[in-house]
Amino acid sequence: MGVTGHELVAIRRAWMGNEVLVTQYQAPVVRRRHIASALGGVPYWIVAGAFLLPIAACTVGPNFTAPVAPLAEKFRDVNNRSVQSGSREYERWWEGFRDPTLNKVIQIAYNQNLTLLSAGTRVLQARAVLGIAVGIAYPQVQQGVGSVLNNKSSAATPLSPPNATPSYFWTDALAAQVAWELDFWGKFRRGVESADAAYLASIASYDGVLVSLLADVTATYIGIRTTEQLIRIARDNVRKQEQALSIAKAKYRGGGTSELDVFQATNVLEQTRAAIPQLTIQLQQGENALCVLLGVPPQSLGMVLSRSVGRIPSPPRTVVVGIPADLLRRRPDVRAAELAALAQSAQIGVAETQLYPAISITGTFGGSASTANGHTLADVVNWKGVAYAAGPSFQWNLLNYGQITNNVRLQDAKLQQLLVDYQNTVLSAQQEVDNGLATYSQSVNQAAFLRRSVQAANGALKIALEQYEQGATSFTTVLTAEQNLFQAQSSLAGALANVPLGLTAVFRALGGGWQIRVDSNFVTAATVEQMRTRTDWGNLLPPVNEPQRPAPGLPGPEDIGPTVRPPEW
């Protein structure tokens, strides 16, 4: 809970008066009373305070509130007949393309992609940082110390007796030390809150990487199929242009036309042939890009992709996009931005605690002995060798010359930046959805026009060839018809590809697909074994044959756990 400045003044005055009095939180009044205890005379108020201070403690700094971002009421293309505004989760949106090869490639990428695996290891890092934050709230020093020393007393100092004996002796010591800075102002609890939010943000970031991976694999796959289609179109046009060249040569040999027609036909044919190597380069580059997404070295993917060569995936006829407000709960990067702001908000409280005294309880219990004056080293475990000390202490940075105050301001400015970043993320998310919808819907219209264009170009070329053979038209008409057909077919292939590409962009923008990682680990089984071989991960990373710790679906501020938790060993 937050605390006002007046409340802090009352708490500070009560503390300076050697008593803990926090009526704001209905904590009991503990006055100075020295009562012998089992600890050998440690004042009662010290022991009681150790237990009561965490209960009566406050938490400085602002409490996080959900940021507000500008949202449109609906997406711009929602009135298109192929776009609906219902609710859907898009768990396996790529299956709507009805392409088994694409489904197979997606699964391989999910299992093997190295970028996703790297994001999974960052989740484990953030989880370990959370464990550190939880543990630091407990006694920060708990040490067992011991020593055995051989000593020689100096006879060359003013305090040395003239006949000091023995001049050589042994000492030993054995003790346990404890120091516990109490979380009176919430420094450690704010630290746990911040680390927990950062951990959840790492999960949301992992989900964001997964969403991008699924879309990248799909887009790359569509690009490969489109390039294959363009190569097929180029080869078909080469055959048609070879036929036209043969006609031109025949007419030239028969004296029916000049060699100009042959040269023009050859020029167009060779330009079309030249497009094939360039398209082959694009195809190989696309396969290499897909290999990286699959987590394998660049290689031929003929065995994987052979089933659907040249077939551009066909998207569903309609897409359900919901409303812009749905992005706040569905998009991983929006959740990550909100959680990053939450983590930074808690850091303001951590910085503010430096303005107030750090209250600690320290204690030492042990024994020491020496061989001087008739004693033995064994006295270290006898009652006469026992020594202990216990009591409270505080440290207060009274004159810090504005360093602490400006650090609080720094943390607040960082929070404000993250709140602005959150708003920008929400705006960008809406832009990406609208851009994808525009590409999808307009490409559908474009493809319809281009289909009619291809039909017309085919008819024009057929008629032009017939008329040229009959001498009713010049070869220029044939050349124009050939070029128009090649261009129209290539444009149609591009438009047909833009339909699923636009829909892929929509699903990426809507944050679809991260759900497939639910009930799975963030790293592969091989990585789990490798990491457990090096380090004891305890329950944070159980063996492969044991159930994994559950992780929240798409995390948000509501998944922040308690700020006081048992240590994680």
Secondary structure, DSSP 8 states (H G I E B T S, - for coil): ----HHHHHHHHHHHHTTSB--GGGT---B-------TTTS--HHHHHHHHHHHHH----S-----------SS-TTTTSTTEE------TTGGGGG--HHHHHHHHHHHHH-HHHHHHHHHHHHHHHHHHHHHHTTS-SEEEEEEEEEEEE--SSSTTS-TT-S-SEEEEEEEEEEEEEE--SSSHHHHHHHHHHHHHHHHHHHHHHHHHHHHHHHHHHHHHHHHHHHHHHHHHHHHHHHHHHHHHHHHHHHTTSS-HHHHHHHHHHHHHHHHHHHHHHHHHHHHHHHHHHHHTS-S---HHHHGGGTT------S-EE---GGGHHHH-HHHHHHHHHHHHHHHHHHHHHGGGS-EEEEEEEEEEEEESGGG--GGGGGSGGGEEEEEEEEEE-----TTHHHHHHHHHHHHHHHHHHHHHHHHHHHHHHHHHHHHHHHHHHHHHHHHHHHHHHHHHHHHHHHHHHHTTSS-HHHHHHHHHHHHHHHHHHHHHHHHHHHHHHHHHHHHT-SGGGGTTS-SS-HHHHHHHHHHS--GGGS--TTS------SS--GGG---SS-----
